[in-house]
């Protein structure tokens, strides 16, 4: 299932302020929404810890 077919979930998290500023800047420079960048980052983290397969179609 790709993310455009799923229902987004709203959640709140406290993150390092410098990392957040860099994420916002990346979003601005690439014109990719923060939510899309976060989906990519979460998928990469889950792959790193072998929670999902690299070929999982979630993005």
LINQUIPE-V427138 format. One record per pair of residues at least 24 apart in sequence whose C-alpha atoms are under 10 Angstrom apart, sorted by the first residue. I is the first residue (numbers start at 0). J is the second residue. Records with the same first field share a line. If there is no record, write none. Layout:
# LINQUIPE-V427138
I: J  J
This chain:
# LINQUIPE-V427138
0: 55  56  57  58
1: 55  56  57  58
2: 35  38  56  57  58
3: 57  58
4: 57  58
5: 57  58
7: 34
